Amino acid sequence: MGTDVSKKKNWKWILLYFILLFSFFKPRSLGVFFPTINLIYNYFPYVAFLFVVGLSLKKNKVSKIIYFIVLYLIILLFSTLINNGDISSCISTIVQVLTLSLIIDLGMKTHIDSLLEALEFLLYSLILLNFVSILMYPNGMYLDASGYRDNWLLGYKNIHILFILPAIAVSYVHSFYKKGKLTLRNYILLFISCFSLLLVDSSTSLVGILLISIFSLVKPLLKKCSFFNIKTYVFTSIFLFFSIVVFKIQNLFSSLIVNVFHRDVTLTGRVYIWDYVIGFIQEQPFLGYGIEDRLYRLSKTHFLQSYHAHNQFLEILYKTGIIGSISIILIAFTSFKELYKYKKHDVSKILSVTMFVFLVMMLTEAYSYEYFMYLFVLCYNSKYLIKNK
């Protein structure tokens, strides 16, 4: 099974990858309006898991980064078990993360164009349909279990970026791979994405889409400047983490934040959530607490209750401690090392910006592992996009 570098579309493989991928990008609204279809979505990853594991073993096409991901998932499972956590949710997370990572890993090595075609079509379609739902229901489609109204096809407004950001990245990468430049469909997707996030008013997501938009506008300038690369982005993210989360530098600009930007200096209470999560981490620093039942997690605090840490880095420490965090660092280092190796190429530049946007958004949000772990695998295998081109 060789890599498909020809311009002729291989519809058989495009359809296969689409079928394998569709259940991992589930619109949250399915559980509200179509519970039966939602049930199928929940079980299909297990079928995909058996298929893709068998195919990967048969072709002997498993990358080093997959082993690091497996290591982290084992630590997550062990931590959940010893803390009597939510085993069912943990197993579901493991299956989804590992299966999606294997699909991306296998596709990037064997059928790059077919994988990107299927993934771009899937995500592009979801973004368009979600945009239609926002226009049809400007005040929200439904109330969720938490009582929030700001829900549309893809779910709560802060979740949309988890579909939009990969959609833009995959669309851009696919265009660079096929055409060597951005095309009209890329800019249409960017426009729809920006307009969608403006309409739903998601602050964290707007910061993310702004960074991607800047990249789109000044890409020729970035190409001439070697400063903008994944290494710079990582160090910037680390600096921002310690500045905002640990030392709370935003307090120095309280007047500007409140009077000019009309935002809360506590970042809508996030600084309080960070403080009590840090307290929990100090109590169990090595292996964390694993995945807990949502209601139990909520009941552990009384002031500004939250299902998660509202910071991805603290959430990883909370769930898997220092040991799990080391394995995450290995995953990131292995992935980013490949991006830095080809830092002058357009593919590496857009994927580096994408990961930087995720790192920035992770300062104030915590996302489920299945929404971002596969991007590390995509970045790790970016060398095949560049070499084959």
N, C-alpha and C positions, 0 to 999 in steps of 0.2 A: 504493500500500500504506500505509494509514493506521494510526495507533496504536490498538490495541484497548483502549478504556477502558470498554467495556460489561461488564456482569457475566456475560453469557453466555459460556461457555467455547468457544474456537475450537479444537476437537480436532485439526483439520488442522495448525495451526501448532504446537500443543503437541507433537504426534507428530514433526513435522519438527525442532523444536529438541531434542527428546529424542534423536533419531537422530544429530543433529549433535554433541551434547554427550557421549554415553555413552562414547566411546573416550578422552576426555580425563581421565576419573576412573576409571582402571583399578585394580582390586584387585590388589595385588602377588602374592597367592596364585595368580592365574591362571597365571603362568609356571611354578609348581611342579606344580599339579594338572591344568591344562588347557592345555598348550603350544600346541595348534592354535588354540584360541580366542584365546590370547594373541597369536599371530601376526596374527590378524585385527585385533585391537586396535591393533597396531603399524602396520599399513598404512592403516587407515581414516582417520587424521588427514590423510593426503595427499589422499584423495578429498574429504574435508570441506573441505580447503584450496581445491581447485579450485572447488568449489561456492560457498563463501561469498565468495571473492574475486570471482568472476563476478557474484554477486548484489549485492555491495557496490558494485562499479563500475557496474553497471546502474542501481542506485537512487541512485548518487552520495551515499552515506550514510556517509562515512568521517570520523571526528572528528580533531581536531588531535592528540589524545594518541596516536592510532595512528601518526602520522608520527614522533613521538618514540620510540615503541617500535621502529619499523622502523630508525631511526637507531642505537639501541642494538644491535639484532641485527646490523646491518652491521658495527659496531665489533667485536662478538663474533666474527663470521665472519672478519674481517680479521686479528684477533689470533690466532685459531686457525690460519689459513693461514700467516702469517709465522713461527709457532712450530712448524710441522709437527705440529699437534695432531690430535685425533680429529675429522676432518672429518665422518664419518658421524653421530656423536653431536651435533655442532654443527648440522648440517642438520636433524636430527630435532627438536632443541630449537627452532630457528627456526620450523619448520612448526607445531609444537604451540603455541608462544607466540602467534604471529601469528594462527593460525586461531581459537584460543579467544578471543583479544582481539577479533577481527572479529565473531565470533558474538555476543558480549556487546554490542558496540557497535551492531551492526545490530538486535538484538532489543530493546534498551532504547529505540531510536528509533522502532521500527515496531510491535512486538508485545510490549509490556512484560509484560502479564499472562500471555501464552502462554510467554514465555521463563522468567519466574519460576516458573510452574506446573511446567514441565518440569524446570528445574534443582532446584527444591525436592523434587520427587518422586524424582528420581535420587539426590540426596545423602541424603535421608531414608531411602530404601530401603537404601542402602549402610551407613548408620549402624546401622539395625536389624539387618541381616544380620550385620554385624561384631559387634554386641552378643551375638547368638545364638552366634556362633563362640567368643566369649570365655567364655560360660557353659558351652559344651560342652567346651571345651579350656582349662581354667583355667591350665594350665602351658605353654600354647603349642601351636600346630597343627603346626609343622614347623621344621626347621633351615634357615636361609638360607645363602647362599654364604660369609658371614663366620663362620658357626658359632654364631649367636645363635638361641636357642630362642623368644624372646618375639615370635613372629609369629602373626598371625591373618588373617582374610579380607583386611583392608586392608593387611597387611604388618607391618613392625616397629612396636613400640608408639609410638615417637616420630613415626611417619608419620600416625597416626590423626587427629591434630589438624588436619592439612591438609585433611581431609574434614569433620571436625566443625565447625570454626570457620566455613567458608563456608556449611555447612548451616544453622547457627543464624542467621547473618547474613541469608541469603536468606529463611529461614522468617520471621524477624522483620519484614524489610522487606516481604515479601509480605502479611503480616497488617496492617501499618500502612497499606499501599496499599489493601487491600480492605476492612478493617474499622475502621481507625483506632485499633486497640489490639491487644495481645497476646491470643492465644487459648489454649485448653487444649492444642492440638497443639504449640504453641511450648514450653510448659512440660514436656510429655512428652518432647520432643526434648532439652531441656536436662537433664532428669533422667537419661535414658538415656545421654547424652553424659558427664555427670559420673560416673555409676556405672561406665561403661566405662573411663574414664581412671583412676579409683581402683583398679579391679581389675587393670589392667596396670601401674600405678605408673610413669607417665611424668612426671618432675618438671617439665620445661619445659611440657608440655601441661597439667598441673594448675594451674600459675600462670596460663596462658591462660584456662582454663575458669573459674577463680575470678574473674577480672576480668569475664568475661561474666556470671557469676552475680550478682555485685554490681550490675552495671548493671540486670539483670532485677528485682532486689529493690528498688532505690532509684531507679528510673527517674523517678517523680514528683518526687523531690527534685532530680535532675539537670536536669530541665526548667526549674526555677526558678533554677538557678545557671549563669550564662554562662561561668564559669571552665572548665568541662569542655567543651572543643572540640578540634578537630584541631590547631590551632596550639599549644595547651598540651601536647597529647600528643607532638607532634613535638619540641618543646624538651625535654620530659622524657626522651624517648628519646635525644636527643643528649647530655644530661647523664649518663644512665646509661651510655652507651657510653664516654665519656671516664673516668667514675668507675670502672667495672668493668674494661674492657678495657685502657685506657691506663694509668691510675694505680693500678689494682688496689686499690680502697678496701676490698674485702672482707677484706683481710689485717688491717685494724683490728678486725674483728669475728670473728676466727678462733675464739675461745673459744665464742662464741654459736653459730656455724655448726657447729662440731664437737660440742660437748657438749650443746647443746639440740636442734638440728635434725638432728644425726647425718649431716652432709654433709661432703664434702671441700672444704677451703678453696680448692683449686686447681680446683674445679668439675669434678671427675673428669678432671683433667689438661688441661682446656681452656686454661688460662693458658699452658701450655708450647706448645700448638699455635698459639695466637695469636702468641706470640713468634717462632716460626720462620716463620710465614706473613708477618708483618711484615718479617722479614729478606728473604724472597723478593720482596715488594712493593718494597722499597728498591732491589733490583737491577734491576727493570724497572718503573719507576713510571708510565710514560705509557700503554702499551697492554696491559700484563699478559701473561699466558701463554695466554689463550684456554682452550678446553675440551681437557683432556688425557685420554689413556687412563687409566682408573682404576688399573691396576697400575703404570703409569709414575708417576702422581701419588703413589702409595703408596711407591714406591721412592726418591723424592726425600728422604725423611727416614728416620731410623733409630730415633729415640726417640719413642714415642707416635705411631705412624703413623696417618694419617687421610686419607680420600678428599676431605675438604673442610676449610675453615677453622674450622668450628664457630662461625662468626659471619658473618651474611649480608653485612654491610658490608665486612668484610675479604675475603670471597669475591668480591664484585663488584670490589674493587680488585685482587685477585689475577688475576682473569680478564681484565679490560678496562682496568685502570689508571685513572689520573686522567681520561682522556678519556671512557671508558665511564661512570665515576661521575658525570660532569657530565650526561650524557644521562639517567641514572637520576634525578638530582635534578630535571631538567626534567619527567620523567614524574610524579614524586611531587608537584612543585609545581603542575603543571597539574591533577592530580586533586584534591589537597587544597584548592586554591583554591575549587573548586566546593563542597566539603563545608563550608568555612568561610562561604561566601556564604549558605548555608541552615542555619547552625549551630543554630538554634532548633527545627528540625523533627525529629521522631522518626526519620525515615529517615536524616538526616544524623548524628544522634547515635549510632545503632547502627552505621552504617558507620564512623564515626570511632573508636568503641570497638574495632571489629573490626580496623581498621588499627593501632591502638595496641597491641593484643594481639599482632599479628604482629610489630610493631617490637620489642616486649619479648622475644618468643621468639627473634627473630633475633639477639639478643645472644649466645646460647649455641648456636644451631643455624644451619645454612645449608641452604636448601631449593632444589630445582630451580625454575628460572624459571617453568615452566608451572603451578606450584602457587600462585603468588601474583600474577603480573603482571596477570592478567585482573581482579583485584580493583581495581586502579587504574582500569581502564576502567569497571568497575561504579560506582565512586565518582564518576568524572568525569561519568557520565550520570545521576547521582542526581537532577539537576534535572528530568528528565522525569517521574520518580515524583512529585515534589512539585508540579510545575506541572499535570500531568494530573489529579492528585487534587483 
